[in-house]
Structures are given as C-alpha cells and as structure tokens.
Amino acid sequence: MKLLLPVFLLVLIPVLTSCNSKPPEKAEIIRPIPAMKVGEIQKVSGRKFPGKAKATQEADLAFDVSGKLIERAVDIGDIVKKGDVIARLDPADFNSKVKSTKAELKTAKKNFERGKEMIKEGFISQRDYDRLEAAVDVAEANLSIAQKALSDSVIKAPFAGRISNTYVENFQAVLAKKPIARLLDTSQIEMVVQVPENLISKVSFIEDIQVTFDTFSDVSLPATISEISNEASSTTRTYPVTLIMSQRDDIEILPGMAGTATGTLVMPGSDEALEQLVVPVQAVFTPNIKKQDHVWVIDEETGSVQLRAVQTGQLTQSGIQVIDGLQAGEWVATAGIHTLREDQIVRIDSSIVTE
C-alpha cells in the first residue's frame, strides 16, 4: 500500500496541473483582402509595369540543305542590310545536280517529241506515249528541286538588323536546319508587360506611355501598344501587352535590357466626372441596419478595417462616383465586403490589389 501511494500522487499531479491551466489562445488568421487605393481612377498615373526589351523581329538563320560551309560573311555585332549574304555552302555538288537534271530534261523532251510522231503512225501505244509525257514532268520537277537546292546553299538576310550570335565556323559540315547565325531587327524595340485582369479592359484608354530602361534611367522613350493578348496567364492571371518604341539617335536599347513602363489612363467622360473619386461598384454596399451606402476602409499601416458611410453619385464605365466620405489615397476593400467586421485586421495582398 505504501508503494502504491507515491505512484498515485505522480499520476494525480499532472492531472491537477492541467485542470488549472488555461487552454492556449488561437492566433487570429490575418486574411488577405483585395483592395484599391482611392484616387482618380480615370487618370491612373505613376504605376510602373516592369518588362524586358526585345527585338521586333528575330530569326535563327539556317540552310534548308546540308553541305560544307565555305563562307560565313558575318561576325557577332555586324549590321546587315536586307539581302546581304550571311553564309554560303560549297556549290560544287549543287551545280553538278543542276547540270545532270538539265540533261535528263533535255533527253526526256526529245523522247517525247519523237513519241508524238510515233503515236500518229501507230508505232507506240497510248500507254507508252503517256510514259514519255510523264518523264518530261518528272525531269522538270527534278530540275526545279536541284535549282532550289542551289539557291538554298546561300543564306541572305531576310531583313535589316544586327547579328547577335554565330554558331558555326568556316569549312564545317553543317546539317539542314542547323542555325548558322541569329539576326535581330533593333530599329524598333518591343517590351512585353503584364497587366492585371482588372485593368486589361482599360488598356485601350491608356495615353502618354513612357518606357524607361534601367541602363538609361534618365531617358524616357515614348511607346505605343502594338498587341494586347486576349488570354491570361494561368498562374499570374495577368495579360501580356506588347509595347513598341523607336530607337533614339543618342542611345541604343538592346534586347534583354530591363525597364518599366508608365502611362496615363484616361477614361471617357465629362470634366466634372473626371474630378470625382470613383470606386468599383462591388466595393459599395448598404448594411441591413443602415439606409446609406457604405464601404470598408482599410488602414494601410495597421490593416484595421472600418465601416465608412459614403455619398455616391453616378455610375461610370470605371465604377461609381463617391461624392463624399472618402479621400484620395485611402484603401477600400473591393471583395469579401459582406464577411468583414469592424476593426478586423486584414492584409492587402499586392497580387490582388487594384489601383
């Protein structure tokens, strides 16, 4: 009995201790929330879209036939004009093939001419005559193939540009379709930027697009939109938009240089409408116990949300006007508004922010 008592106490002590301790409090999960920074959404300026420069035209130049390279007329960095010779293969075998197919065609035509006379006299059948005629067609096709192969033994620049790379040296045996040199057209430069899906419908209203490259940070190049993709990335949910700009005389933008694009989004509307603050329609709601429109305002520093009464105006293509209750620069929740509560702490997720 004496031995069992200490064991019983050892078991009882943890039980009593656990009864007196409080359960650990669960940390509140800070919820990411889509939001927008209130401002003149019709004139969105200052937002930067990163991208990299690329040539307007790019081509890996290659022969369509195999052979021995006897001339590579360009080096890396060379500037070429359209039609300039880039490389040549040894033409000996191609010339021989052209000569032999010409001879075959000449023979086939003579046989066909004789066949015309012979069929009139009944010395050959119609089948034999058809074979002579077909032989001419085959010889003409073979000659055409041989002449094209001779022509394909020379690569000429399909457009003016700069040689950015070379892949073979003179006197190497090269296979058909193997790249010989890479040609870039840098007379104009393109840059692809990624535009969020909530802004893609407004891209056509962007004006005064300026592109600044990191290498020349004090120089801005005016750009225009050349292509807007209609398919979003499955991972980022952004749309590629291609900008194009001309080179300047005093600097040269090279493919691969990093830069940023900015622009001014000018939505159609009256001057009075442009002076009003506008928020997305889905950001405004009327609580059950209220009779006035409200929005959730997010404190940028603390993440705390507050319910704010606002006076709304007209609907525009960009959203609904807010006549009173908000100031430019404040953050407003644009989704999940019916599940938020006063003083709740949230996080503005930069991947889903609308500005």
LOGUZA-38549 format. One record per residue: residue number from 1; x, y, z of N, C-alpha, C in turn; residue in one letter. Coordinates in steps of 0.1 Angstrom, whole numbers, plus 2048, in hexadecimal, padded with zeros to 3 digits. Atoms other than C-alpha are relative to their C-alpha. Layout:
<rodos>
num|n_u|n_v|n_w|ca_u|ca_v|ca_w|c_u|c_v|c_w|residuo
NUM|X|Y|Z|X|Y|Z|X|Y|Z|a
...
</rodos>
This chain:
<rodos>
num|n_u|n_v|n_w|ca_u|ca_v|ca_w|c_u|c_v|c_w|residuo
1|808|7F4|800|800|800|800|809|80C|800|m
2|7F7|7F4|800|81C|818|808|807|802|7F3|k
3|7FA|7FF|80D|82C|811|7E6|7F6|806|7F6|l
4|80A|7FB|80A|80C|819|7D3|7FD|80F|802|l
5|804|7F2|7FD|806|83B|7E4|809|80A|7F8|l
6|7F8|7F7|808|824|84D|7D4|7FD|800|7F1|p
7|803|801|80E|81B|83F|7B2|7F3|807|7FD|v
8|80D|7F9|802|7F7|84C|7B6|802|80F|800|f
9|7FE|7F1|800|804|86F|7BF|807|804|7F3|l
10|7F9|7FC|80C|81B|870|7A1|7F6|801|7F4|l
11|80A|800|80B|7FD|868|78A|7F7|80C|802|v
12|80A|7F6|7FD|7E6|881|79C|805|80E|7FE|l
13|7FA|7F2|801|7FE|89F|79C|7FE|806|7F2|i
14|802|7FB|80E|7FE|8A3|775|7F2|803|7FD|p
15|80F|7FE|803|7D8|89F|775|7FB|80D|806|v
16|804|7F3|7F9|7D3|8BB|78F|806|80C|7F9|l
17|7FA|7F5|807|7EC|8D1|77D|7F9|804|7F3|t
18|806|7FE|80D|7DB|8CD|75C|7F2|806|802|s
19|80E|7FB|7FE|7B9|8D5|76B|801|80F|803|c
20|7FF|7F2|7FC|7C6|8F7|779|805|808|7F4|n
21|7FA|7F8|80B|7D8|902|758|7F5|803|7F6|s
22|80A|7FB|80A|7C5|916|73E|804|7FB|7F2|k
23|7FD|804|80E|7C3|909|71A|807|80B|7F8|p
24|7F9|7F6|808|7DB|91B|702|7F6|807|7F6|p
25|809|7F8|809|7CA|937|6EF|805|7FE|7F1|e
26|7FD|801|80E|7C8|932|6C9|803|80D|7FA|k
27|7FC|7F4|807|7DA|94C|6B5|7F6|803|7F5|a
28|80A|7FC|80B|7C2|95F|69E|807|800|7F3|e
29|7FA|801|80D|7C9|958|67A|7FD|80E|7F9|i
30|802|7F3|807|7CF|979|667|7FD|7FD|7F2|i
31|806|803|80D|7BB|977|648|805|809|7F5|r
32|7FD|7F7|80C|7C8|984|626|7F3|805|7FA|p
33|80C|7FB|806|7AF|99B|616|803|808|7F4|i
34|7FE|7F7|80C|7AC|9AA|5F3|7FB|80E|804|p
35|803|7F2|7FD|7AC|9D0|5F5|805|809|7F5|a
36|7FB|7F6|80A|7B1|9EF|5E1|803|80D|808|m
37|7FC|7F3|7FA|7C2|A10|5EA|7F7|80B|7F9|k
38|809|7F7|805|7A8|A2B|5E5|807|80C|7F9|v
39|7FA|7F5|807|7B1|A45|5CB|7F8|803|7F4|g
40|807|7FD|80C|7A7|A53|5AA|802|7F4|7F6|e
41|7FE|80C|808|7A3|A31|599|800|803|7F1|i
42|800|7FD|80E|79C|A42|578|80E|804|7FB|q
43|7F2|7FB|803|7C0|A50|579|809|7F8|809|k
44|7F7|807|7F8|7D6|A35|587|80E|802|7FB|v
45|7F2|7FE|805|7FA|A3F|585|80A|7FC|80C|s
46|7F6|803|7F6|81A|A36|597|802|7F1|802|g
47|7FE|80F|7FE|814|A10|597|80A|7FB|7F6|r
48|7F6|805|808|832|9FE|589|7FE|7F1|7FC|k
49|801|80E|805|831|9DE|574|80E|7FC|7FB|f
50|7F3|804|804|852|9CC|571|800|7F7|7F4|p
51|7FF|808|80B|85E|9BB|552|80E|800|7FA|g
52|7F3|800|806|87C|9B3|53C|7FF|803|7F1|k
53|800|7FD|80F|885|9C0|519|802|7F4|7F8|a
54|7FE|80B|809|883|9A9|4FC|7FF|806|7F2|k
55|800|7FB|80E|889|9AD|4D6|7F3|7FE|7FA|a
56|80D|801|807|86B|9B3|4C0|800|7F4|7F7|t
57|7FF|80C|808|878|997|4A9|80C|7F9|805|q
58|7F5|809|7FD|88E|97A|4B2|800|7F4|7F7|e
59|800|80B|809|89A|95E|49C|80D|7F8|803|a
60|7F4|809|800|8B2|940|4A0|801|7FB|7F1|d
61|7FE|803|80E|8C0|93D|47D|807|7F3|7FE|l
62|7FB|80E|803|8C6|91A|46F|7FE|7FD|7F2|a
63|802|805|80E|8CB|908|44E|7F5|7F6|800|f
64|80A|80A|802|8AF|8F3|441|806|7F3|7FA|d
65|7F9|80B|805|8C9|8DB|433|80D|7FE|808|v
66|7F3|803|7F9|8E8|8CA|441|80C|802|7F7|s
67|7F5|7FE|808|90B|8D1|435|80C|805|808|g
68|7F4|7FC|7FA|92E|8DE|43C|800|810|800|k
69|800|7F1|7FF|92F|903|448|80E|805|7FB|l
70|7F4|7FA|806|948|916|433|801|80F|803|i
71|7FF|7F1|7FD|93F|93A|43D|7F5|803|80B|e
72|809|7F9|7F7|930|949|45C|804|80F|800|r
73|7FC|7F2|803|92F|96D|453|7FE|80A|80B|a
74|803|7F6|7F5|925|97C|475|806|7FB|80D|v
75|7FC|802|7F3|931|97E|498|7F6|806|80A|d
76|809|7FB|7F6|920|985|4B9|801|810|801|i
77|801|7F1|7FF|915|9AA|4BA|800|807|7F3|g
78|800|7FA|80E|916|9AF|494|7F1|805|7FD|d
79|80D|7FB|805|8FA|9C5|486|7FF|7FC|7F1|i
80|802|804|80E|8EB|9B7|466|7F3|806|7FA|v
81|80C|7FB|807|8D2|9C3|44C|7F8|7F4|7FB|k
82|809|80B|806|8B5|9AF|43E|807|7FC|7F3|k
83|7FB|805|80C|8C3|998|423|80F|7FE|800|g
84|7F2|802|7FF|8E7|998|42F|803|7F1|803|d
85|7FC|80E|7FE|8F9|976|42E|805|7FE|80E|v
86|7FC|804|7F2|8FC|966|450|80A|7F4|7FF|i
87|7F7|80C|801|90C|944|446|7FD|7F9|7F3|a
88|801|808|80D|912|92D|428|806|7F2|803|r
89|7FB|80D|801|916|908|424|808|7FE|7F3|l
90|7F9|803|80C|92E|8F8|40B|7F6|7FC|7F5|d
91|80B|802|80A|919|8F9|3EB|803|7F5|7F6|p
92|7FC|80A|80A|92C|8DE|3D8|7F6|7F5|7FE|a
93|80A|80B|801|914|8C2|3DF|7F3|804|7FB|d
94|80D|7FA|804|8F6|8D8|3DA|800|803|7F1|f
95|7FF|7FD|80E|902|8E4|3B8|800|7F3|7F8|n
96|800|80D|807|909|8C0|3AD|7F2|7FA|7FF|s
97|80D|805|800|8E6|8B6|3B7|7F7|808|7F6|k
98|808|7F8|809|8D7|8D3|3A3|804|7FC|7F1|v
99|7FC|804|80D|8EB|8C9|384|7FB|7F2|7FC|k
100|805|80D|803|8E2|8A5|386|7F0|800|7FE|s
101|80E|800|802|8BD|8AC|38A|7FC|808|7F3|t
102|803|7F9|80C|8BE|8C5|36D|802|7F6|7F4|k
103|7FD|80A|80B|8CD|8A9|357|7F4|7F6|800|a
104|80C|809|7FF|8B1|891|363|7F4|806|7FA|e
105|80C|7FA|805|897|8AA|35A|801|801|7F1|l
106|7FE|7FF|80E|8A6|8B0|338|7FD|7F3|7F9|k
107|802|80E|806|8A6|88A|330|7F1|7FD|801|t
108|80E|804|7FF|882|886|33D|7F8|808|7F6|a
109|807|7F8|80A|876|8A3|327|802|7FA|7F2|k
110|7FE|806|80D|886|893|308|7F8|7F4|7FE|k
111|808|80D|801|877|871|30F|7F1|803|7FF|n
112|80F|7FC|801|855|882|314|7FD|805|7F2|f
113|803|7FB|80E|858|894|2F2|7FF|7F5|7F6|e
114|800|80C|809|860|873|2E1|7F4|7F8|802|r
115|80C|807|7FC|843|863|2F3|7F4|806|7F9|g
116|80C|7F9|807|82B|87D|2E4|7FF|7FB|7F2|k
117|801|805|80E|834|871|2C1|7FD|7F2|7FF|e
118|802|80F|800|835|84C|2CA|7F2|7FC|803|m
119|80E|804|7FD|812|84C|2D9|7F7|803|7F5|i
120|808|7FD|80B|804|85C|2BA|800|7F5|7F6|k
121|7FE|80B|80A|812|83F|2A5|7FC|7F3|806|e
122|805|80C|7F9|806|826|2BF|80C|7F7|804|g
123|7F4|808|7FD|82A|81A|2C7|801|7FE|80F|f
124|800|801|7F1|824|81F|2ED|7F2|801|805|i
125|80D|800|7FA|807|81A|304|7FD|80D|807|s
126|803|7F4|7F8|7F5|835|317|807|800|80D|q
127|7F9|801|7F3|804|828|337|80E|804|7FF|r
128|7F2|7FC|802|827|82B|329|802|80F|7FE|d
129|800|7F2|802|81F|84E|31E|7FE|808|80D|y
130|802|7F9|7F3|812|858|340|80C|7FF|809|d
131|7F4|801|7F8|832|84B|350|80B|80A|7FB|r
132|7F7|7F6|805|847|861|339|7FC|80E|805|l
133|804|7F3|7FB|832|87F|343|802|802|80F|e
134|7FE|7FF|7F2|834|877|368|80F|801|803|a
135|7F2|7FF|7FE|85A|873|365|805|80F|7FF|a
136|7FC|7F2|801|85C|898|35A|7FC|807|80D|v
137|805|7F9|7F4|847|8A3|378|80A|7FC|80C|d
138|7F7|804|7F5|85E|88F|390|80D|807|7FF|v
139|7F4|7F9|802|87D|89E|380|800|80E|803|a
140|801|7F2|7FD|870|8C1|383|7FF|802|80F|e
141|801|7FF|7F1|867|8BB|3A8|80E|7FE|806|a
142|7F3|802|7FA|88A|8AD|3AF|809|80C|7FE|n
143|7F8|7F4|803|89A|8CB|39E|7FC|80C|80A|l
144|804|7F6|7F7|885|8E2|3B3|805|7FE|80E|s
145|7FB|804|7F3|88F|8D0|3D3|80F|803|801|i
146|7F2|7FD|800|8B4|8D2|3C9|804|80F|800|a
147|7FE|7F1|801|8B2|8F7|3C1|7FD|806|80E|q
148|804|7FB|7F3|8A1|8FE|3E2|80B|7FD|80A|k
149|7F6|804|7F7|8BC|8EA|3F5|80D|809|7FE|a
150|7F5|7F7|803|8D7|900|3E3|7FD|80D|806|l
151|804|7F3|7FB|8C4|91F|3ED|801|800|810|s
152|800|802|7F1|8C1|912|411|80D|7FF|806|d
153|7F3|801|7FB|8E6|90E|414|806|80D|803|s
154|7FC|7F3|7FC|8E8|933|41A|7F6|806|809|v
155|809|7F9|7F6|8D9|945|438|801|80F|7FE|i
156|800|7F1|801|8CF|969|433|7F7|806|80C|k
157|807|7F9|7F5|8C2|981|44E|7F2|802|7FC|a
158|80E|7FD|803|89C|981|44E|7FB|80E|803|p
159|804|7F2|7FC|89B|9A3|45E|80D|807|805|f
160|7F4|7F9|7FB|8B4|9BE|469|800|7FE|80F|a
161|7FE|802|7F1|8C2|9B9|48C|80E|7FE|804|g
162|7F3|803|7FB|8DF|9AF|4A1|802|7F2|804|r
163|7FD|80E|7FD|8F0|98D|4A5|803|800|80F|i
164|7FE|801|7F1|8EC|984|4CA|808|7F3|804|s
165|7F8|80C|7FD|8FD|962|4C8|803|7F8|7F4|n
166|7FD|809|80B|90E|949|4B1|803|7F2|806|t
167|800|80D|7FB|90E|923|4B5|80A|7F7|7FA|y
168|7F7|809|807|926|914|49C|80C|808|7FA|v
169|7F4|7F9|806|948|91C|48D|801|7FB|7F1|e
170|7FE|804|80E|954|91A|469|806|7F2|7FF|n
171|7FB|80D|804|95B|8F8|459|7FB|7F5|809|f
172|807|80A|7F9|945|8E6|471|7F5|7FA|7F7|q
173|80B|807|806|92C|8CC|464|7F4|803|808|a
174|80C|7FC|7F9|909|8D9|46D|7F4|7F8|7FB|v
175|80C|807|804|8E8|8C7|46D|7F5|80A|7FD|l
176|80C|7F8|803|8C8|8D5|45F|7F9|804|80D|a
177|808|7FA|7F4|8B4|8EB|478|809|803|80C|k
178|7F8|7FC|7F4|8D2|8EF|48F|803|80F|7FF|k
179|7FD|7F1|800|8D5|914|499|80E|803|7FD|p
180|7F3|7FB|804|8F2|926|48A|803|80D|808|i
181|7FF|7F3|7F9|8EC|949|499|7F3|805|804|a
182|80C|7FA|7FB|8D2|95D|4AC|7FF|80E|7FC|r
183|801|7F3|805|8C5|97D|49D|7F4|807|808|l
184|80A|7F8|7F9|8B2|998|4B1|7FE|80D|7F9|l
185|804|7F3|805|89F|9B6|4A4|7FE|809|80C|d
186|801|7F7|7F4|8A6|9D1|4BE|7FD|80F|7FC|t
187|804|7F3|804|89A|9EF|4A9|7F5|805|809|s
188|80B|7FD|7F7|87C|9EE|4C0|801|7F5|80C|q
189|7FF|809|7F4|87A|9DE|4E3|7F2|7FD|805|i
190|80C|804|7F9|85E|9CB|4F3|802|7FD|80F|e
191|800|804|7F3|856|9C5|517|7F3|7FB|804|m
192|80C|807|7FC|83D|9AD|526|7FE|803|80F|v
193|803|7FD|7F2|82C|9B8|547|7F4|7F7|803|v
194|80B|808|7FB|813|9A4|55C|7F6|809|806|q
195|80B|7F7|7FB|7F2|9B6|562|7F6|7F7|808|v
196|809|807|7F8|7DB|9AA|57E|7F2|7FF|7F9|p
197|80D|801|807|7B9|99D|573|7F6|80A|803|e
198|809|7F5|7FC|7A7|9B9|585|803|80D|7F8|n
199|7FD|7F4|807|7B8|9D2|56F|801|7FE|7F0|l
200|7FE|803|80E|7BA|9C0|54D|7F6|807|7F7|i
201|80A|7FA|808|799|9CE|541|802|80F|7FE|s
202|7FE|7F2|801|7A6|9F1|546|80D|804|7F8|k
203|7F3|7FE|807|7C7|9ED|533|7FF|809|7F4|v
204|802|7F8|80D|7B9|9FC|513|7FE|80F|803|s
205|802|7F2|7FD|7B3|A1D|526|80D|806|806|f
206|7F3|7FB|7FB|7D8|A20|531|806|80A|7F6|i
207|7FA|7F6|808|7E9|A3F|524|80E|804|806|e
208|7F3|7FB|7FC|80C|A4F|526|808|7F4|807|d
209|7F8|80B|7FB|81E|A2D|52B|80F|804|7FF|i
210|7F1|7FE|7FF|843|A32|536|807|7F4|805|q
211|7F8|80B|7FC|85D|A17|539|80E|805|804|v
212|7F2|7FD|7FB|87D|A1B|54E|807|7F3|803|t
213|7F7|80C|7FE|899|A01|54D|80A|803|80B|f
214|7F7|7FE|7F5|8AF|9FC|56B|80E|805|7FC|d
215|7F2|7FC|805|8CF|A01|556|800|80F|7FD|t
216|801|7F1|804|8C3|A24|54B|7F4|805|809|f
217|80B|7FC|7F7|8AE|A2E|56A|7FB|80E|7FE|s
218|804|7F3|802|8AD|A52|560|7FA|803|7F2|d
219|805|7FE|80E|89F|A4C|53D|7F2|7F8|800|v
220|80D|806|802|87A|A45|536|7FD|7FF|7F1|s
221|803|802|80E|86F|A36|515|7F1|7FF|7FF|l
222|80F|801|802|84B|A3C|509|7FD|7F3|7F9|p
223|804|80E|806|83A|A1B|500|7F1|800|7FD|a
224|80E|802|803|81A|A0F|4F2|7FD|7F1|802|t
225|804|80E|7FE|806|9EF|4F7|7FF|7F9|7F2|i
226|801|807|80D|80B|9D7|4DA|7F8|7F3|801|s
227|807|80C|7FF|7FA|9B8|4E7|7FB|7FE|80F|e
228|806|804|7F3|7E2|9AE|504|7FB|7F2|7FF|i
229|804|80E|800|7DF|98A|50C|7F2|7FE|806|s
230|80D|803|7FB|7BC|97C|512|7FF|7F4|808|n
231|7FF|80C|7F7|7C8|95F|527|809|803|80C|e
232|7F9|7FE|7F4|7D3|962|54B|809|7F5|804|a
233|7F7|80B|7FB|7F0|94F|55B|7F8|7F8|80A|s
234|807|809|7F7|7E3|931|56E|805|801|80E|s
235|7FA|7FF|7F3|7FA|938|58B|7FF|80E|806|t
236|800|7F2|7FB|7FC|95E|58E|7F2|807|7FE|t
237|80D|7F9|804|7D9|967|57F|803|80E|7FB|r
238|7FD|7F4|807|7EA|983|56C|800|7FE|7F1|t
239|800|800|80F|7E8|98C|547|80C|806|7FA|y
240|7F4|7FA|806|807|992|532|7FB|80B|7F6|p
241|802|7F5|809|806|9B4|521|80E|804|7FA|v
242|7F3|7FD|807|821|9BC|507|800|80F|7FC|t
243|7FE|7F2|804|82E|9DF|504|80B|801|7F6|l
244|7F6|7FE|80A|843|9EC|4E7|805|80E|800|i
245|7FB|7F2|800|85A|A0A|4E5|80C|800|7F6|m
246|7F5|7FE|80A|874|A18|4CD|80D|803|808|s
247|7F3|7FD|7FA|899|A1A|4D5|803|80F|7FF|q
248|7FB|7F3|801|8A9|A3B|4DD|80D|801|7F9|r
249|7F3|7FF|807|8C7|A49|4CB|80C|800|80A|d
250|7F5|7FF|7F6|8DB|A4F|4EB|803|7F4|809|d
251|7FE|80D|7F8|8D6|A2D|4FC|7FB|7F5|7F8|i
252|805|80C|807|8D0|A0A|4F1|7FB|7F6|80B|e
253|806|80A|7F7|8B8|9F3|504|802|7F2|7FA|i
254|7FD|80E|804|8C3|9CE|501|7F6|7F6|806|l
255|809|80A|7FB|8AD|9B0|504|805|7FA|80E|p
256|7FD|805|7F3|8AC|9A3|528|802|80B|80B|g
257|7FF|7F5|7F6|8B0|9C5|539|7F2|801|808|m
258|80C|7FF|7F8|898|9C9|556|7FB|80E|801|a
259|805|7F3|7FF|881|9E6|559|7F2|800|806|g
260|80E|7FF|7FB|85F|9F3|565|7F8|809|7F7|t
261|809|7F8|808|841|A02|553|7F6|807|809|a
262|80B|7F9|7F9|829|A1C|560|7F7|807|7F6|t
263|809|7FA|809|80B|A2D|551|7F5|807|808|g
264|80C|7FA|7FA|7EC|A41|557|7F3|7FA|7FA|t
265|80C|806|804|7CB|A30|556|7F5|80B|800|l
266|80A|7F5|802|7B1|A49|549|7F3|7F9|7FB|v
267|80D|806|803|78D|A3B|54A|7F7|80B|7FA|m
268|809|7F6|806|773|A4D|535|7F6|804|80B|p
269|809|7FA|7F6|75C|A64|549|801|80F|800|g
270|800|7F1|7FF|754|A88|551|80B|804|809|s
271|7F6|7FB|7F8|76D|A9E|562|7FC|7FF|80F|d
272|805|800|7F2|756|A9F|581|802|7F2|806|e
273|7FF|80D|7FB|757|A79|583|80F|7FC|803|a
274|7F2|803|7FE|77D|A78|580|805|805|80D|l
275|7FB|7FA|7F3|780|A8D|5A0|7FA|7F8|80C|e
276|806|808|7F5|76C|A74|5B4|808|7F3|803|q
277|7FA|80D|7FD|77A|A56|5C7|7F7|7F5|7FC|l
278|808|80B|805|76F|A35|5B9|805|7F3|806|v
279|7FD|80E|7FA|76E|A12|5C9|7F8|7F6|7F8|v
280|808|80A|807|763|9F1|5BA|7F2|7FE|807|p
281|80E|802|7FB|73E|9EA|5BE|7FF|7F6|80B|v
282|800|80A|7F6|745|9CB|5D2|805|804|80D|q
283|7FB|7FB|7F3|756|9DF|5ED|7F6|807|809|a
284|80B|7F9|7F9|736|9F1|5F7|7F5|7F7|803|v
285|80C|808|7FC|71A|9E2|60B|7F8|807|80A|f
286|808|7FA|7F6|6FE|9EB|622|7FD|7F5|80B|t
287|803|80A|7F5|6FE|9D8|644|7F1|800|803|p
288|80E|802|7FD|6DD|9CA|650|7FB|80B|80A|n
289|805|7F7|7F6|6DB|9E2|66D|802|80F|7FC|i
290|7FD|7F2|804|6E5|A01|659|7F7|803|7F4|k
291|807|7FC|80C|6D4|A15|63E|809|808|7F6|k
292|7F7|7F9|808|6F3|A23|62E|80B|7F7|7FB|q
293|7F5|808|805|70E|A16|618|80D|800|809|d
294|7F4|801|7F7|72E|A0A|62A|80B|7F9|7F8|h
295|7F4|807|805|751|9FE|622|808|7FC|80C|v
296|7F7|804|7F6|76B|9EC|636|80D|807|7FD|w
297|7F3|7F9|802|78A|A03|63A|80B|7F9|808|v
298|7F5|807|7FA|7AB|9F2|642|80B|809|804|i
299|7F4|7F8|7FB|7C6|A03|657|80C|7F9|7FA|d
300|7F5|806|807|7E5|9FD|642|80B|7FC|80A|e
301|7F6|804|7F6|7FC|9FC|661|7FD|7F5|809|e
302|804|80B|7F6|7E8|9E6|679|7F9|7F5|7FA|t
303|809|80A|806|7D2|9D3|661|7F2|7FF|806|g
304|80D|800|7FA|7B4|9DB|676|7F5|805|7F6|s
305|80A|7FB|809|793|9DF|663|7F5|807|808|v
306|80A|7F8|7F9|779|9F9|66B|7F4|802|7F6|q
307|80C|7FD|809|755|9FD|65D|7FE|80F|7FF|l
308|801|7F1|803|751|A1F|64C|7F4|802|7F8|r
309|80C|7FC|808|731|A2F|640|805|809|7F5|a
310|7FC|7F8|80C|735|A3F|61D|7F4|804|7F9|v
311|80A|7FB|809|720|A53|606|804|7FD|7F2|q
312|7FC|804|80E|720|A45|5E3|7F8|808|7F6|t
313|806|7F8|80B|718|A55|5C2|7FD|7F7|7F4|g
314|803|807|80C|716|A49|59E|809|7F3|7FE|q
315|7F8|80B|805|721|A28|58F|808|804|7F4|l
316|7F8|7FD|80B|73E|A2B|577|806|7F2|7FB|t
317|7FA|80C|806|751|A12|561|80A|7FA|809|q
318|7F5|805|7F7|76B|A0F|57D|7FA|7FC|80D|s
319|806|803|7F3|753|A0B|59B|7F5|80A|804|g
320|80A|7F7|7FB|73E|A21|5B0|807|80C|807|i
321|7FA|7F4|7FB|746|A45|5BA|7FD|800|80F|q
322|802|7FD|7F2|74B|A4D|5DF|801|80F|802|v
323|800|7F2|7FF|741|A70|5E6|805|805|80D|i
324|7FB|7FC|7F3|748|A71|60B|802|7F3|808|d
325|7FD|80B|7F7|757|A5A|626|80D|7FA|7FE|g
326|7F3|805|803|778|A51|616|80A|80A|7FC|l
327|7F5|7F7|805|799|A62|60F|809|7F8|7F7|q
328|7F6|806|809|7B2|A5A|5F4|80B|7FB|809|a
329|7F5|806|7F9|7CD|A42|601|7FB|7F6|80A|g
330|805|80A|7F6|7B6|A2E|618|7FE|7F2|7F9|e
331|802|80D|806|7B4|A08|613|7F2|7FB|803|w
332|80D|805|7FF|792|9F8|60D|7FF|7F2|7FC|v
333|802|80F|803|789|9D3|60E|7F7|7FF|7F4|a
334|808|801|80C|77C|9C8|5EC|7FA|7F2|7FF|t
335|806|80D|801|772|9A4|5F4|7FE|7FB|80F|a
336|802|805|7F3|765|990|612|7FA|80A|80A|g
337|805|7F5|7F8|753|9AF|61F|7F6|7FB|80A|i
338|80A|805|7F7|737|99B|62F|804|7F7|80B|h
339|7FA|808|7F6|74E|986|644|809|807|809|t
340|7F7|7F8|7F8|763|9A1|653|7F8|805|80D|l
341|806|7FA|7F4|75D|9AF|676|809|80C|805|r
342|7FA|7F4|7FB|766|9CF|688|80D|7FC|807|e
343|7F3|802|7F9|78B|9D1|693|807|7F3|7FD|d
344|7F9|80C|804|794|9B1|682|80D|803|7FA|q
345|7F3|7FD|805|7B8|9AF|679|802|7F7|7F3|i
346|7FF|807|80D|7BE|9A6|654|80E|804|7FA|v
347|7F3|7FD|808|7DC|9A6|63C|7FC|803|7F2|r
348|801|7FD|80F|7DC|9B7|61A|809|7F8|7F9|i
349|7F7|809|808|7E9|99D|603|803|807|7F3|d
350|7FB|7F9|80C|7FE|9AE|5E8|7FC|7F9|7F3|s
351|804|807|80C|7F5|993|5CF|7F2|801|7FC|s
352|80E|7FF|804|7D1|99B|5D0|7FB|80F|803|i
353|803|7F2|7FD|7D3|9C1|5D6|7FB|806|7F3|v
354|805|7F8|80B|7BF|9D8|5BF|804|80E|803|t
355|7FD|7F2|7FE|7CD|9FB|5BB|7F9|809|7F6|e
</rodos>
